[in-house]
Structures are given as structure tokens and as C-alpha cells.
Amino acid sequence: MPAESQAAHQRRRRRTHLLLAGVAGLATAGALAAALPATATAEESSAKHGSGYFNRYQDVQLLSFNDLHGNLEPPAGSAGRVTELQPDGTTKTVDAGGVEYLATHLRQAREGNKYSITAAGGDMVGASPLISGLFHDEPTIEALNKLDLDVTSVGNHEFDEGAKELGRLQNGGCHPTAGCYVKDEEFEGADFPYLAANVLDEKTGKPILKPYWVWKKKDVKVGFIGVTLEDTPGVVSADGVKGLKFKDEVETINKYAKVLQRQGVKSIVALIHEGGLPASGSYNYNCDSPGAGDGISGPIVDIAKNITPQVDALVTGHTHAAYVCTIPDPAGKPRMVTSAASFGRLYTDTTLTYDRFTGDIARTSVKSANHVVTRTVAKAPDMTELIGKWNTLAAPIGNRAIGYISADIPNTGTESPVGDLIADAQLAHGKELDPETDLALMNPGGVRAPLTYAAKGSEGDGVVTYAEGFTVQPFSNTVNLQDFTGAQLIQVLKEQVSGTNAASPKILQPSSGLTYTLDLTKSGADRVVTDSIKLNGAAIDPTATYRVATNSFLAGGGDGFPTLGQGTNDLVGSDDLTALEKYLTANSSATNPIAPPAANRITVVSQ
């Protein structure tokens, strides 16, 4: 066994003694009001026991983060910044993220904390930049091992390549088709358990991975239960979830909380890959104003209100939002619910005070806060070495120029410039396959990053490299053509703001020529104004047939668009990144770079 692999193996064995059987959980930013029982402080309170004294209360540090998505290097553009609320009410942006800095921040946070756990809320991998995605996310698992991650829940993106590939990330082994990337070195898998309590094998009815895990140090025990959102099949390609069942989050967590209680584990954290939407985009916004949990909405609110009071804190994710809230449990008592945005830009530091008399968390003493992973600290040398190793392997592919841009092309807004660019690229590819192709639609969740004008390496300003294109579109979906009636096309646009998308609209990015009005003063499907929908200036004819290009995820009805799964006369083209590359190559040059689309195809009425 090579020295590096042997070291990793030994490290895994050293850490194994901390594990009992499996759960995941974590809590984050903010503080619950009130103090410990009047008789004690967390670190120093002692009680007589037999002939001596012992500390009744023990502070346990819980560090957590979520939705890393393989972002080992600092994310580009707005994806690599956080918004910070200032005392005077103004905001400022702070550059954040990158595992070289995340490692330093976590290691500094652990200093002086003998009882420290690091947990995550899912989507550690998937939709990753080239440095990780090109190698089936082995680099990210290696980085998480070096970060001393103790446990994580699965997220929906852990299923992008199916349950077998997730099992390989957990247990190790070289990729079945790509093989081993480093000579004489087999991928060893994750040192930490992935928890998947609500993901069952359809045939056996049992969880595909551990449902829970228990952290133990001396006489202190904390259990973790890990779940992903029940709607994972709606946001992952059908192949990725084939043969799997996804159960209700609340029912699953309550079930395994009872299991842990029977095992004598009273301190429990739930790791939930589902989240909420705070009223502010600032990471330090107080979402407990004016009252507990008043500043947050979304699925996590109902979930939190129904999870058994036996669970002491919730570490969440999926929405890429930052919050530290106290949402009341079914007994009406406040309980910490946290999320650390995404891409490694934040981490949450939560203090759980363990009561040795009861074996439970003194919940009134829980405090938590989100912290920025600033880039002003020293880089962690071991992470710099890891990034260098994988970048060297990726360079021959990633450094190739595929196009030129005249300015930043952002991925923000209801209709984003880079979303329009991708839709135009897919329309162009569709016309190559079938000249009768009329339009293209791109799901916003598939647009993972902006294209930035400033050079990331030595390629020069305005140059778009393959690596940058991969970061924008990392899913390897194909471009599919289907026929729809005009009535079906109108229904697709209505589904952006109705059905499962009613509460959180998913606005498809339209290709050039498709225009309509989105009236946010209305509700439900009426927010898409039917009479305004036009293609190349002409109203959509409900009885006519339209040839539509989408990616294979949407073509299967993904993201809450069931009508897109009802198309006919299917034709499958190249992968979506190839379509973008061909479009950029054909429509830009060093002397004539492509300009950002105006993002004016959707007229938004907000008041």
C-alpha cells in the first residue's frame, strides 16, 4: 500500500473507535435565549457523585456545513461571496469559500474544544466543478476526509450517478469504467458515514446506507439521524433513483429517534437535506425577529414543527440559504435550526450543552452562529497540495479554450443571462439535429455558476475554458428534442408557478424568440399571462405542434414539469456541455467575443 494510502487507512482506524451505529445531525447559527439551570455553568458545574465530584455539564461543539457541491477551489463570481448585514442596516459583500480556507477556519474553531463534532447536511458532491466532477468526486471525498468530517446526511445530488456510485464513494474502490486515476492507488472512500435513513431499497425495504450514527467520547453520546428530501426523485434524473424509495422526513426521523432513545442515546441531532427561505439574503440576518422563526418560510418550517421534541437540533440544507433560527417543536419549545448557505462559504458553530445526569442536551443553553469562510486566513497546505494534484490531472482537458466573452455573464435573476445563453446554445444544437426545432427551455437549477470575464489562470481575460464551462453545466445531460402542442407548451410555462412549484417557482430559462409576462401580483398558474406568450412575435397556437429542446432531466418531467415528460417524437442529441461549447466556438472569437444576453425575454411585473 502506498504511504499516502496507508496513512489514510491508519487515520480511518484511529477514528473508528468514535463510532457507534449510525445517524447524522447538526445545528447552526444564532442563540437560544436563557441560561443553564441556575446551579451550573456548562464547563464548570460539578455535582457530588459517590466520594468525589464530576462535571455535570459538558459543552459539545458542533461544526456544520452543507451543499459543498465539490467546490474545492474558491467559487467564481457571486457564488463565491456572501452578503453581510451591517449595524447601520446596510449590507456589504465578502469573498468566501475554498477548502484551503475552510480547513483553516474549522481547525482554528476546534482549538480548545476537546468535545468537537463536524457534521454536514448533504450535497457534498454532485454538480461539482471540473476539478472534482471530472473524477467522479473522488477529490471532494479526499478533501472531506482531510477536513475530519465526522458524519453527513445524503442529499439529492449524492444520487446523480445512482446508488451504486454513492456506495463506492462511501466504501471505496476505483470507478467501474474510468478506473483508478492515480497509478497504484485505489480510491479508499469516505472516512465518515453517509446517513440515508429515508432512502430505501425497493426490494428489501431497508435503508441503503446507515440510518443513524452515534458520536461518543468518554461518557458523552450524541446521536445523528440523516435524511434527504422526500422529493429527491423530482429533482434527480430517473436513472439516479432507480430501485429506490424516499420516505417522509418527519416520520423517518421520529422513528429513529425512538430507536436511539431505546439504545440510551438521549442527545439527538437531525441532519436534513431540506431547507427554508429566510426573509433576508444576509448570512447574519436575525430570522427570530420579531418572534422565534418568524423570519423563515419554506418546507423546513413544517418539518421542524412536527419532528419529535426528542431531537435537540436540526442541521439543514438544499436551499443554499443561510440561517440560524429557533423554530418551535411540537411541544412549543424553541429548537435550533441552521443552514450554512452553500459551496463552503460559511460554517456553523453550535454549542450543545450535554447534561450528564439526563444524557440529554440542555436545550435552553444551545447557542449557534454562522461564520464566514474568509480568504484572509492562511491556506491549509494539505488542501493546497490536494488541489494541485487533481488540477495537474485535469489541466490537459480543463485549460482548453472553448469561447470568448466581452463581460461577466451572471447566473442571477429570475431570468439570468447565462441561462439565456445556455438555452440559445441548446436551440442551436436542436436545429442541427432537426431544422424544425422552435425553441429551447433550460431549468434554472442546472445553471450552476456564472461565466466570469477575469481570467482564473493563465488563459487571459475573457477566455472561457472547458473547466469554466463544466462548472456552469456539470451534469452531463443530453439535449433532447420533443414535440408538444401549443396547449402543452402553455401548460409547461404555467407549471413554473403552480403544482409543486407554486410556493417556490422554478422559472425556465427561454431561448431567443420566446417571450411572455410573469405577473407576480397574481397567484398560482395565473402568474404566467397566457395572452402574452409569443414565439418570434406570434401568439402560441394551442392546436399547433412545436419542436422543443430541453435537457434530458427536464425531458423526463423533472423539477415539477410533468407535461415535459409527455412529449412525442423524441430525438436525443449530444450532451449539454458539448452544445454550449459548439455554440461559443461558433459565435465568438478573441477579436469578436460574445456579449451577455440582455435577459429581457420574460417581463416581470412585481407590483
VOLUMGU-646342 format. One record per residue (C-alpha): x, y, z. Coordinates in nm, 3 decimals. Layout:
VOLUMGU-646342
{{X, Y, Z}}
...
end
This chain:
VOLUMGU-646342
{{0.000, 0.000, 0.000}}
{{0.145, 0.344, -0.092}}
{{0.247, 0.563, 0.200}}
{{-0.032, 0.815, 0.147}}
{{-0.298, 0.545, 0.127}}
{{-0.158, 0.367, 0.432}}
{{-0.173, 0.691, 0.630}}
{{-0.533, 0.742, 0.531}}
{{-0.610, 0.384, 0.628}}
{{-0.447, 0.426, 0.968}}
{{-0.632, 0.754, 1.022}}
{{-0.958, 0.581, 0.947}}
{{-0.881, 0.311, 1.203}}
{{-0.790, 0.571, 1.464}}
{{-1.123, 0.746, 1.414}}
{{-1.335, 0.433, 1.403}}
{{-1.338, 0.399, 1.781}}
{{-1.553, 0.711, 1.796}}
{{-1.835, 0.548, 1.602}}
{{-2.131, 0.350, 1.727}}
{{-2.408, 0.270, 1.477}}
{{-2.532, 0.549, 1.253}}
{{-2.706, 0.886, 1.237}}
{{-2.628, 1.239, 1.119}}
{{-2.719, 1.581, 1.250}}
{{-2.610, 1.935, 1.318}}
{{-2.714, 2.276, 1.436}}
{{-2.605, 2.623, 1.343}}
{{-2.621, 2.999, 1.376}}
{{-2.800, 3.201, 1.640}}
{{-2.860, 3.162, 2.009}}
{{-3.143, 3.031, 2.216}}
{{-3.221, 3.265, 2.497}}
{{-3.185, 3.158, 2.857}}
{{-2.910, 3.010, 3.063}}
{{-2.829, 2.672, 3.208}}
{{-3.007, 2.561, 3.522}}
{{-2.923, 2.810, 3.796}}
{{-2.700, 2.561, 3.973}}
{{-2.441, 2.528, 3.696}}
{{-2.235, 2.662, 3.411}}
{{-2.169, 2.437, 3.115}}
{{-1.794, 2.397, 3.161}}
{{-1.759, 2.412, 3.536}}
{{-2.072, 2.288, 3.709}}
{{-1.993, 1.987, 3.924}}
{{-2.204, 1.756, 4.135}}
{{-2.120, 1.513, 4.408}}
{{-2.106, 1.153, 4.288}}
{{-2.007, 0.888, 4.539}}
{{-1.690, 1.006, 4.716}}
{{-1.590, 1.260, 4.450}}
{{-1.711, 1.529, 4.214}}
{{-1.768, 1.536, 3.841}}
{{-1.875, 1.797, 3.589}}
{{-2.246, 1.764, 3.526}}
{{-2.250, 1.978, 3.213}}
{{-2.022, 1.939, 2.913}}
{{-2.022, 2.175, 2.617}}
{{-2.009, 1.986, 2.288}}
{{-1.907, 2.187, 1.981}}
{{-2.098, 2.107, 1.664}}
{{-1.941, 2.247, 1.347}}
{{-2.152, 2.207, 1.036}}
{{-2.185, 2.299, 0.671}}
{{-2.392, 2.186, 0.373}}
{{-2.418, 2.187, -0.007}}
{{-2.044, 2.194, -0.077}}
{{-2.103, 2.054, -0.429}}
{{-1.737, 1.973, -0.482}}
{{-1.627, 2.337, -0.467}}
{{-1.267, 2.274, -0.364}}
{{-1.140, 2.596, -0.518}}
{{-1.296, 2.934, -0.429}}
{{-1.620, 2.969, -0.629}}
{{-1.627, 3.233, -0.901}}
{{-1.837, 3.548, -0.912}}
{{-2.137, 3.588, -0.684}}
{{-2.121, 3.216, -0.599}}
{{-1.803, 3.299, -0.408}}
{{-1.942, 3.582, -0.198}}
{{-2.177, 3.626, 0.096}}
{{-2.382, 3.926, 0.199}}
{{-2.323, 4.063, 0.547}}
{{-2.570, 4.288, 0.729}}
{{-2.401, 4.587, 0.894}}
{{-2.502, 4.750, 1.225}}
{{-2.639, 5.054, 1.039}}
{{-2.869, 4.837, 0.827}}
{{-2.659, 4.848, 0.511}}
{{-2.501, 4.539, 0.357}}
{{-2.162, 4.452, 0.216}}
{{-2.031, 4.152, 0.026}}
{{-1.743, 3.936, 0.147}}
{{-1.539, 3.697, -0.066}}
{{-1.579, 3.348, 0.078}}
{{-1.518, 2.978, 0.018}}
{{-1.248, 2.736, -0.090}}
{{-1.144, 2.426, 0.106}}
{{-0.795, 2.564, 0.167}}
{{-0.963, 2.832, 0.378}}
{{-1.246, 2.614, 0.512}}
{{-0.990, 2.374, 0.655}}
{{-0.807, 2.655, 0.832}}
{{-1.128, 2.800, 0.976}}
{{-1.253, 2.463, 1.103}}
{{-0.918, 2.374, 1.257}}
{{-0.898, 2.709, 1.432}}
{{-1.256, 2.673, 1.557}}
{{-1.176, 2.334, 1.711}}
{{-0.882, 2.469, 1.912}}
{{-0.953, 2.439, 2.284}}
{{-1.268, 2.231, 2.225}}
{{-1.199, 1.878, 2.342}}
{{-1.553, 1.771, 2.259}}
{{-1.600, 1.870, 1.895}}
{{-1.804, 1.711, 1.616}}
{{-1.810, 1.812, 1.248}}
{{-2.125, 1.725, 1.053}}
{{-2.278, 1.811, 0.717}}
{{-2.625, 1.840, 0.567}}
{{-2.582, 1.669, 0.230}}
{{-2.491, 1.754, -0.130}}
{{-2.122, 1.730, -0.056}}
{{-2.079, 1.609, -0.414}}
{{-2.267, 1.642, -0.742}}
{{-2.297, 1.941, -0.973}}
{{-1.928, 1.986, -0.900}}
{{-1.665, 2.193, -1.082}}
{{-1.429, 2.014, -1.317}}
{{-1.155, 1.951, -1.057}}
{{-1.393, 1.718, -0.875}}
{{-1.665, 1.631, -1.127}}
{{-1.420, 1.506, -1.389}}
{{-1.304, 1.243, -1.140}}
{{-1.647, 1.137, -1.013}}
{{-1.597, 1.348, -0.699}}
{{-1.315, 1.140, -0.552}}
{{-1.119, 1.464, -0.488}}
{{-1.401, 1.602, -0.273}}
{{-1.424, 1.287, -0.062}}
{{-1.047, 1.306, -0.010}}
{{-1.082, 1.669, 0.097}}
{{-1.366, 1.590, 0.339}}
{{-1.152, 1.315, 0.492}}
{{-0.875, 1.568, 0.549}}
{{-1.130, 1.809, 0.699}}
{{-1.208, 1.540, 0.958}}
{{-1.577, 1.539, 0.872}}
{{-1.745, 1.301, 1.117}}
{{-2.082, 1.243, 0.951}}
{{-2.316, 1.372, 0.680}}
{{-2.664, 1.308, 0.552}}
{{-2.711, 1.226, 0.187}}
{{-2.854, 1.499, -0.036}}
{{-3.032, 1.467, -0.367}}
{{-2.710, 1.522, -0.562}}
{{-2.548, 1.221, -0.399}}
{{-2.782, 1.026, -0.629}}
{{-2.682, 1.195, -0.956}}
{{-2.488, 0.884, -1.059}}
{{-2.708, 0.633, -0.877}}
{{-2.699, 0.435, -0.556}}
{{-2.410, 0.211, -0.665}}
{{-2.184, 0.509, -0.722}}
{{-2.286, 0.654, -0.386}}
{{-2.192, 0.323, -0.230}}
{{-1.849, 0.345, -0.397}}
{{-1.795, 0.694, -0.257}}
{{-1.874, 0.554, 0.088}}
{{-1.679, 0.230, 0.068}}
{{-1.403, 0.297, -0.185}}
{{-1.281, 0.122, -0.497}}
{{-1.190, 0.252, -0.840}}
{{-1.459, 0.372, -1.079}}
{{-1.613, 0.085, -1.279}}
{{-1.546, 0.247, -1.618}}
{{-1.292, 0.524, -1.559}}
{{-1.074, 0.305, -1.337}}
{{-0.814, 0.442, -1.096}}
{{-0.699, 0.798, -1.156}}
{{-0.370, 0.777, -0.967}}
{{-0.129, 0.498, -1.058}}
{{-0.103, 0.220, -0.800}}
{{-0.351, 0.399, -0.572}}
{{-0.705, 0.276, -0.516}}
{{-0.970, 0.521, -0.400}}
{{-1.041, 0.444, -0.034}}
{{-1.380, 0.605, 0.008}}
{{-1.515, 0.823, 0.288}}
{{-1.377, 0.803, 0.642}}
{{-1.715, 0.931, 0.760}}
{{-2.059, 0.767, 0.736}}
{{-2.318, 0.888, 0.488}}
{{-2.662, 0.861, 0.651}}
{{-2.971, 0.777, 0.445}}
{{-3.247, 0.690, 0.690}}
{{-3.533, 0.764, 0.449}}
{{-3.379, 0.612, 0.134}}
{{-3.491, 0.251, 0.100}}
{{-3.413, -0.028, -0.142}}
{{-3.742, -0.106, -0.315}}
{{-3.679, -0.482, -0.295}}
{{-3.565, -0.513, 0.067}}
{{-3.742, -0.213, 0.218}}
{{-3.427, -0.132, 0.415}}
{{-3.212, 0.185, 0.413}}
{{-2.937, 0.168, 0.151}}
{{-2.687, 0.317, 0.398}}
{{-2.677, 0.365, 0.775}}
{{-2.984, 0.548, 0.903}}
{{-2.811, 0.689, 1.212}}
{{-2.474, 0.715, 1.383}}
{{-2.362, 0.786, 1.739}}
{{-2.066, 1.001, 1.834}}
{{-1.914, 0.908, 2.169}}
{{-1.635, 1.050, 2.382}}
{{-1.591, 0.919, 2.734}}
{{-1.943, 0.929, 2.882}}
{{-2.088, 1.179, 2.631}}
{{-2.305, 1.042, 2.349}}
{{-2.472, 1.235, 2.065}}
{{-2.681, 1.059, 1.801}}
{{-2.728, 1.176, 1.443}}
{{-3.010, 1.085, 1.205}}
{{-2.964, 1.171, 0.837}}
{{-3.234, 1.216, 0.572}}
{{-3.269, 1.377, 0.232}}
{{-3.579, 1.546, 0.097}}
{{-3.867, 1.311, 0.018}}
{{-3.898, 1.472, -0.326}}
{{-3.549, 1.367, -0.435}}
{{-3.698, 1.172, -0.733}}
{{-3.844, 1.504, -0.856}}
{{-3.506, 1.677, -0.871}}
{{-3.280, 1.390, -0.984}}
{{-3.278, 1.203, -1.313}}
{{-3.482, 0.882, -1.315}}
{{-3.171, 0.664, -1.360}}
{{-3.018, 0.809, -1.044}}
{{-3.304, 0.695, -0.819}}
{{-3.397, 0.373, -0.995}}
{{-3.489, 0.099, -0.747}}
{{-3.515, 0.340, -0.452}}
{{-3.797, 0.467, -0.230}}
{{-3.780, 0.802, -0.050}}
{{-3.985, 0.820, 0.269}}
{{-4.131, 1.114, 0.462}}
{{-3.865, 1.309, 0.650}}
{{-4.061, 1.363, 0.973}}
{{-4.188, 1.005, 1.005}}
{{-3.837, 0.871, 0.944}}
{{-3.664, 1.097, 1.194}}
{{-3.927, 1.030, 1.460}}
{{-3.890, 0.656, 1.403}}
{{-3.514, 0.654, 1.451}}
{{-3.527, 0.898, 1.742}}
{{-3.720, 0.625, 1.926}}
{{-3.457, 0.370, 1.824}}
{{-3.181, 0.589, 1.965}}
{{-3.375, 0.653, 2.285}}
{{-3.410, 0.277, 2.337}}
{{-3.033, 0.250, 2.300}}
{{-2.985, 0.507, 2.575}}
{{-2.894, 0.793, 2.339}}
{{-3.094, 1.097, 2.455}}
{{-2.899, 1.374, 2.275}}
{{-3.005, 1.371, 1.910}}
{{-2.933, 1.591, 1.608}}
{{-3.114, 1.554, 1.275}}
{{-2.922, 1.617, 0.952}}
{{-3.187, 1.707, 0.695}}
{{-3.122, 1.783, 0.329}}
{{-3.423, 2.009, 0.304}}
{{-3.434, 2.374, 0.391}}
{{-3.602, 2.708, 0.424}}
{{-3.608, 3.054, 0.276}}
{{-3.510, 3.336, 0.513}}
{{-3.660, 3.680, 0.460}}
{{-3.311, 3.823, 0.400}}
{{-3.016, 3.705, 0.195}}
{{-2.765, 3.823, 0.457}}
{{-2.598, 3.534, 0.637}}
{{-2.622, 3.713, 0.976}}
{{-2.988, 3.814, 0.944}}
{{-3.190, 3.753, 1.261}}
{{-3.466, 3.518, 1.147}}
{{-3.607, 3.510, 1.501}}
{{-3.739, 3.865, 1.466}}
{{-3.994, 3.964, 1.576}}
{{-4.051, 3.613, 1.718}}
{{-3.894, 3.267, 1.707}}
{{-3.872, 3.151, 1.346}}
{{-4.082, 3.440, 1.213}}
{{-3.821, 3.530, 0.952}}
{{-3.813, 3.199, 0.768}}
{{-4.053, 3.012, 0.540}}
{{-4.034, 2.703, 0.321}}
{{-4.052, 2.326, 0.373}}
{{-3.822, 2.312, 0.676}}
{{-4.071, 2.509, 0.888}}
{{-4.341, 2.240, 0.879}}
{{-4.080, 1.968, 0.913}}
{{-3.927, 2.132, 1.221}}
{{-4.267, 2.187, 1.382}}
{{-4.350, 1.816, 1.354}}
{{-4.024, 1.642, 1.443}}
{{-4.038, 1.490, 1.790}}
{{-3.907, 1.704, 2.079}}
{{-3.660, 1.422, 2.147}}
{{-3.448, 1.574, 1.866}}
{{-3.242, 1.864, 2.002}}
{{-3.125, 2.046, 1.689}}
{{-3.167, 2.038, 1.311}}
{{-2.887, 2.090, 1.060}}
{{-3.042, 2.155, 0.721}}
{{-2.955, 2.240, 0.359}}
{{-3.075, 2.215, -0.003}}
{{-3.199, 2.574, -0.044}}
{{-2.843, 2.715, -0.031}}
{{-2.968, 2.975, 0.217}}
{{-2.802, 3.091, 0.539}}
{{-2.999, 3.099, 0.862}}
{{-2.989, 3.029, 1.233}}
{{-3.344, 3.011, 1.364}}
{{-3.532, 2.877, 1.664}}
{{-3.848, 2.711, 1.532}}
{{-4.085, 2.572, 1.798}}
{{-4.108, 2.193, 1.826}}
{{-4.443, 2.011, 1.870}}
{{-4.430, 2.089, 2.242}}
{{-4.396, 2.460, 2.164}}
{{-4.038, 2.483, 2.283}}
{{-3.780, 2.660, 2.065}}
{{-3.529, 2.439, 1.883}}
{{-3.224, 2.540, 1.681}}
{{-3.247, 2.504, 1.302}}
{{-2.945, 2.604, 1.094}}
{{-2.807, 2.617, 0.741}}
{{-2.469, 2.742, 0.620}}
{{-2.554, 2.859, 0.265}}
{{-2.352, 2.658, 0.010}}
{{-2.018, 2.597, -0.164}}
{{-1.820, 2.610, 0.162}}
{{-1.871, 2.985, 0.205}}
{{-1.994, 2.952, 0.565}}
{{-1.974, 2.712, 0.854}}
{{-2.197, 2.697, 1.160}}
{{-2.060, 2.674, 1.513}}
{{-2.318, 2.543, 1.758}}
{{-2.272, 2.475, 2.128}}
{{-2.474, 2.182, 2.263}}
{{-2.460, 2.156, 2.641}}
{{-2.475, 1.792, 2.747}}
{{-2.627, 1.708, 3.084}}
{{-2.459, 1.400, 3.229}}
{{-2.748, 1.348, 3.476}}
{{-3.006, 1.310, 3.200}}
{{-2.788, 1.222, 2.900}}
{{-2.976, 1.493, 2.711}}
{{-2.899, 1.837, 2.575}}
{{-2.989, 2.132, 2.798}}
{{-3.174, 2.296, 2.513}}
{{-3.216, 2.636, 2.674}}
{{-2.837, 2.675, 2.666}}
{{-2.790, 2.599, 2.295}}
{{-2.624, 2.881, 2.104}}
{{-2.520, 2.898, 1.742}}
{{-2.384, 3.130, 1.474}}
{{-2.281, 3.120, 1.111}}
{{-1.924, 3.225, 1.033}}
{{-1.779, 3.337, 0.701}}
{{-1.507, 3.122, 0.545}}
{{-1.298, 3.429, 0.466}}
{{-0.999, 3.415, 0.236}}
{{-0.791, 3.633, 0.468}}
{{-0.658, 3.337, 0.670}}
{{-0.364, 3.118, 0.574}}
{{-0.434, 2.840, 0.326}}
{{-0.418, 2.485, 0.464}}
{{-0.106, 2.333, 0.299}}
{{-0.256, 1.983, 0.275}}
{{-0.554, 2.120, 0.082}}
{{-0.329, 2.322, -0.147}}
{{-0.139, 2.002, -0.220}}
{{-0.461, 1.809, -0.287}}
{{-0.593, 2.077, -0.525}}
{{-0.260, 2.088, -0.706}}
{{-0.259, 1.712, -0.754}}
{{-0.605, 1.700, -0.911}}
{{-0.560, 2.020, -1.113}}
{{-0.250, 1.868, -1.270}}
{{-0.456, 1.569, -1.380}}
{{-0.740, 1.789, -1.504}}
{{-0.528, 2.056, -1.680}}
{{-0.499, 1.895, -2.026}}
{{-0.879, 1.892, -2.051}}
{{-0.978, 2.190, -1.840}}
{{-0.744, 2.456, -1.980}}
{{-0.870, 2.426, -2.337}}
{{-1.038, 2.747, -2.462}}
{{-1.394, 2.698, -2.589}}
{{-1.506, 3.059, -2.636}}
{{-1.469, 3.429, -2.559}}
{{-1.693, 3.672, -2.369}}
{{-1.687, 4.052, -2.350}}
{{-1.803, 4.080, -1.986}}
{{-1.928, 3.875, -1.694}}
{{-2.234, 3.665, -1.779}}
{{-2.420, 3.628, -1.446}}
{{-2.638, 3.341, -1.330}}
{{-2.855, 3.558, -1.104}}
{{-3.208, 3.691, -1.152}}
{{-3.545, 3.541, -1.245}}
{{-3.410, 3.517, -1.599}}
{{-3.031, 3.501, -1.595}}
{{-2.800, 3.598, -1.882}}
{{-2.609, 3.272, -1.865}}
{{-2.938, 3.079, -1.853}}
{{-3.043, 3.250, -2.176}}
{{-2.704, 3.171, -2.329}}
{{-2.745, 2.802, -2.249}}
{{-3.098, 2.798, -2.390}}
{{-2.973, 2.962, -2.711}}
{{-2.697, 2.701, -2.734}}
{{-2.949, 2.420, -2.697}}
{{-3.178, 2.575, -2.958}}
{{-2.883, 2.594, -3.199}}
{{-2.794, 2.231, -3.130}}
{{-3.158, 2.133, -3.175}}
{{-3.168, 2.299, -3.516}}
{{-2.858, 2.099, -3.617}}
{{-3.045, 1.781, -3.527}}
{{-3.378, 1.896, -3.673}}
{{-3.418, 2.229, -3.857}}
{{-3.782, 2.238, -3.742}}
{{-3.678, 2.297, -3.378}}
{{-3.867, 2.603, -3.250}}
{{-3.738, 2.682, -2.903}}
{{-3.539, 2.561, -2.602}}
{{-3.605, 2.567, -2.228}}
{{-3.340, 2.532, -1.956}}
{{-3.405, 2.455, -1.589}}
{{-3.256, 2.719, -1.356}}
{{-3.117, 2.458, -1.115}}
{{-2.896, 2.325, -1.394}}
{{-2.717, 2.658, -1.427}}
{{-2.456, 2.622, -1.154}}
{{-2.228, 2.924, -1.193}}
{{-2.166, 3.244, -1.390}}
{{-1.912, 3.291, -1.666}}
{{-1.661, 3.549, -1.544}}
{{-1.456, 3.780, -1.764}}
{{-1.148, 3.791, -1.539}}
{{-0.903, 3.507, -1.600}}
{{-0.888, 3.233, -1.336}}
{{-0.549, 3.112, -1.456}}
{{-0.315, 3.192, -1.741}}
{{-0.579, 3.176, -2.016}}
{{-0.634, 3.553, -2.031}}
{{-0.932, 3.777, -1.960}}
{{-1.249, 3.695, -2.149}}
{{-1.142, 3.341, -2.236}}
{{-1.392, 3.068, -2.146}}
{{-1.215, 2.741, -2.071}}
{{-1.365, 2.395, -2.075}}
{{-1.325, 2.387, -1.696}}
{{-1.533, 2.704, -1.664}}
{{-1.800, 2.564, -1.894}}
{{-1.804, 2.243, -1.690}}
{{-1.857, 2.444, -1.373}}
{{-2.162, 2.608, -1.531}}
{{-2.307, 2.280, -1.666}}
{{-2.164, 1.978, -1.482}}
{{-2.450, 1.727, -1.514}}
{{-2.374, 1.563, -1.850}}
{{-2.740, 1.572, -1.951}}
{{-2.819, 1.520, -2.317}}
{{-3.008, 1.772, -2.531}}
{{-3.342, 1.611, -2.621}}
{{-3.600, 1.716, -2.881}}
{{-3.972, 1.653, -2.831}}
{{-4.297, 1.761, -2.996}}
{{-4.564, 1.940, -2.792}}
{{-4.892, 2.102, -2.877}}
{{-4.922, 2.474, -2.815}}
{{-5.161, 2.395, -2.530}}
{{-4.899, 2.172, -2.372}}
{{-4.632, 2.440, -2.414}}
{{-4.855, 2.692, -2.236}}
{{-4.914, 2.435, -1.960}}
{{-4.537, 2.385, -1.919}}
{{-4.492, 2.758, -1.861}}
{{-4.782, 2.753, -1.613}}
{{-4.613, 2.468, -1.423}}
{{-4.327, 2.706, -1.340}}
{{-4.553, 2.870, -1.082}}
{{-4.812, 2.603, -1.000}}
{{-4.831, 2.246, -0.875}}
{{-4.517, 2.152, -0.684}}
{{-4.361, 2.481, -0.794}}
{{-4.640, 2.703, -0.658}}
{{-4.460, 2.805, -0.340}}
{{-4.109, 2.821, -0.487}}
{{-4.135, 2.898, -0.861}}
{{-3.883, 2.743, -1.099}}
{{-3.857, 2.981, -1.392}}
{{-3.730, 2.810, -1.704}}
{{-3.466, 2.998, -1.899}}
{{-3.606, 3.065, -2.251}}
{{-3.424, 3.070, -2.583}}
{{-3.431, 3.376, -2.805}}
{{-3.773, 3.439, -2.960}}
{{-3.986, 3.310, -2.673}}
{{-4.138, 3.597, -2.473}}
{{-4.410, 3.634, -2.211}}
{{-4.513, 3.826, -1.898}}
{{-4.475, 3.690, -1.545}}
{{-4.714, 3.880, -1.318}}
{{-4.609, 3.819, -0.957}}
{{-4.903, 4.019, -0.823}}
{{-5.126, 3.725, -0.916}}
{{-5.129, 3.376, -0.768}}
{{-5.071, 3.023, -0.893}}
{{-5.074, 2.949, -1.264}}
{{-5.226, 3.289, -1.339}}
{{-4.887, 3.444, -1.277}}
{{-4.795, 3.340, -1.632}}
{{-5.010, 3.567, -1.851}}
{{-5.142, 3.338, -2.125}}
{{-5.214, 3.606, -2.384}}
{{-4.858, 3.737, -2.355}}
{{-4.687, 3.413, -2.459}}
{{-4.537, 3.458, -2.804}}
{{-4.279, 3.289, -3.023}}
{{-4.097, 3.521, -3.261}}
{{-4.373, 3.776, -3.210}}
{{-4.664, 3.539, -3.289}}
{{-4.909, 3.410, -3.028}}
{{-4.883, 3.043, -2.940}}
{{-5.143, 2.838, -3.130}}
{{-5.286, 2.579, -2.886}}
{{-5.351, 2.331, -3.169}}
{{-5.016, 2.367, -3.349}}
{{-4.714, 2.143, -3.291}}
{{-4.391, 2.288, -3.156}}
{{-4.049, 2.120, -3.152}}
{{-3.885, 2.190, -2.816}}
{{-3.527, 2.130, -2.699}}
{{-3.464, 2.058, -2.330}}
{{-3.206, 1.865, -2.137}}
{{-3.275, 1.501, -2.054}}
{{-3.362, 1.584, -1.691}}
{{-3.647, 1.813, -1.797}}
{{-3.748, 1.576, -2.077}}
{{-3.822, 1.320, -1.806}}
{{-4.057, 1.559, -1.627}}
{{-3.803, 1.669, -1.366}}
{{-3.824, 1.977, -1.143}}
{{-4.204, 1.964, -1.125}}
{{-4.274, 1.980, -1.500}}
{{-4.482, 1.666, -1.566}}
{{-4.601, 1.794, -1.903}}
{{-4.241, 1.795, -2.030}}
{{-4.245, 1.420, -1.972}}
{{-4.537, 1.381, -2.218}}
{{-4.361, 1.491, -2.537}}
{{-4.357, 1.279, -2.852}}
{{-4.121, 1.210, -3.143}}
{{-3.814, 1.208, -2.917}}
{{-3.468, 1.265, -3.059}}
{{-3.156, 1.257, -2.837}}
{{-2.858, 1.477, -2.920}}
{{-2.517, 1.545, -2.767}}
{{-2.456, 1.631, -2.403}}
{{-2.544, 1.983, -2.292}}
{{-2.186, 2.098, -2.233}}
{{-2.092, 1.996, -2.586}}
{{-2.385, 2.205, -2.713}}
{{-2.261, 2.507, -2.514}}
{{-1.905, 2.456, -2.634}}
{{-2.012, 2.436, -3.000}}
{{-2.225, 2.749, -2.963}}
{{-1.947, 2.953, -2.802}}
{{-1.692, 2.834, -3.058}}
{{-1.922, 2.922, -3.350}}
{{-2.033, 3.260, -3.216}}
{{-1.725, 3.411, -3.052}}
{{-1.358, 3.476, -3.111}}
{{-1.076, 3.664, -2.943}}
{{-1.149, 3.968, -3.159}}
{{-1.527, 3.931, -3.153}}
{{-1.630, 3.799, -2.809}}
{{-1.991, 3.719, -2.730}}
{{-2.180, 3.976, -2.519}}
{{-2.402, 3.882, -2.225}}
{{-2.765, 3.829, -2.332}}
{{-2.993, 4.112, -2.217}}
{{-3.219, 3.875, -2.015}}
{{-3.529, 4.058, -2.137}}
{{-3.733, 3.767, -2.268}}
{{-3.951, 3.748, -1.958}}
{{-4.128, 4.068, -1.849}}
{{-4.167, 4.055, -1.472}}
{{-4.446, 4.252, -1.305}}
{{-4.389, 4.271, -0.929}}
{{-4.625, 4.550, -0.818}}
end
